[in-house]
Amino acid sequence: MTTNCCNPSPTQQTAEPEAAVMKPRYFVDGTQEAYEVRVELPGVPKEGVSINLEENVLTLRAKRTPSALSDWKTLHRELKGLDFLLRLRLNTQVDEEKMTAALDHGILTLKLPVKEAAKPRRIEVQ
């Protein structure tokens, strides 16, 4: 089994016109048991993250909305918002029931356990 669990999939820009869409930086580690995907999402709250897995394509959407103090007036803003979009085609089947996601200090960590049927098996010759 290779440690290359996924390939970038073409992205479609599906954000509102005033927001910029950006492919986030990510890192993938893996073993025969599971993969871990870490994605940089600076300034994104956990409520702004959406993760879907459909037909072996992992789609991550994240939205960062700028905030200002309620009694402050915005004088200048070059970027109204920032949407992140990442699609990865998984080269192995993952156990969707055991997938986990955690967002800590702007880093989203996805744990993708490999399905038992997709793990390599050793067959004894008799």
C-alpha positions in Angstrom: 0.0 0.0 0.0 1.4 3.4 -0.9 1.4 6.3 1.5 -0.1 8.5 -1.2 -3.7 8.5 0.0 -5.1 11.3 -2.1 -4.7 13.5 -5.2 -5.8 17.1 -5.6 -9.1 17.2 -7.5 -10.0 20.1 -9.7 -11.6 22.9 -7.7 -14.7 24.8 -8.7 -15.0 28.4 -7.4 -18.4 28.5 -5.9 -18.2 31.5 -3.6 -20.2 34.7 -3.4 -18.7 37.4 -5.8 -17.2 39.6 -3.1 -15.3 36.7 -1.4 -12.0 35.4 -2.6 -11.6 31.6 -3.0 -8.3 30.0 -2.1 -6.9 26.5 -2.0 -5.6 26.1 1.5 -2.2 24.6 2.2 -2.4 21.0 3.5 -0.2 18.1 4.6 -1.0 14.4 4.4 0.6 11.6 6.5 -0.4 8.0 6.5 0.1 4.4 7.5 -1.6 1.2 6.4 -4.1 1.9 9.2 -5.1 5.5 8.7 -4.3 8.8 7.1 -4.1 12.2 8.7 -4.8 15.4 6.7 -3.8 18.7 8.2 -5.1 21.9 6.6 -4.2 25.5 7.3 -7.4 27.5 7.9 -6.3 30.8 9.5 -9.1 32.8 11.1 -11.8 30.2 10.3 -14.1 29.3 13.2 -15.3 25.7 13.5 -18.8 26.8 12.5 -17.4 28.0 9.2 -16.0 24.5 8.2 -17.9 22.0 6.1 -16.5 18.5 5.2 -18.1 16.1 2.8 -17.0 12.7 1.5 -18.8 11.5 -1.6 -17.7 8.9 -4.1 -14.2 8.9 -2.6 -13.8 12.6 -3.0 -13.1 14.6 0.2 -14.5 18.2 -0.1 -13.6 20.8 2.4 -15.1 24.2 2.4 -14.3 26.9 5.0 -15.4 30.5 5.3 -13.6 33.2 7.1 -15.6 36.4 7.6 -13.8 39.5 8.8 -15.1 40.9 12.1 -14.8 44.3 13.7 -15.8 45.5 17.1 -19.4 46.6 17.2 -18.6 50.3 18.0 -15.9 50.5 15.3 -16.4 51.8 11.8 -14.5 50.1 8.9 -12.3 52.7 7.2 -10.8 50.4 4.6 -11.0 46.7 3.7 -9.3 45.1 0.7 -10.7 41.6 1.3 -14.3 41.3 2.3 -14.1 37.6 3.1 -12.1 34.5 2.3 -13.4 31.1 1.3 -11.2 28.1 1.3 -12.0 25.1 -1.0 -10.0 21.9 -1.1 -11.0 18.7 -3.0 -8.9 15.5 -2.6 -9.6 12.3 -4.4 -8.9 9.5 -2.0 -6.9 6.5 -3.5 -8.2 4.2 -0.8 -11.5 3.6 0.9 -11.8 5.2 4.4 -14.1 4.2 7.2 -16.6 7.1 7.2 -18.1 6.1 10.6 -14.7 6.5 12.3 -13.5 9.7 10.6 -12.8 12.6 12.9 -12.1 16.3 12.5 -10.7 18.9 15.0 -9.8 22.5 14.5 -7.1 24.0 16.8 -5.3 27.3 16.3 -6.2 27.5 12.6 -5.1 23.9 11.8 -7.9 21.5 10.8 -6.8 17.8 11.5 -8.8 15.1 9.7 -8.2 11.5 10.8 -9.2 9.1 8.0 -9.1 5.4 9.1 -8.7 2.9 6.3 -11.6 0.4 5.8 -10.7 -3.1 6.9 -11.5 -4.4 3.4 -9.0 -2.0 1.8 -6.1 -2.9 4.2 -3.4 -5.3 2.8 -3.7 -8.8 3.9 -1.1 -11.5 4.3 -2.1 -14.9 2.9 -0.4 -18.0 4.3 0.6 -20.7 1.8 -0.5 -24.1 3.1 
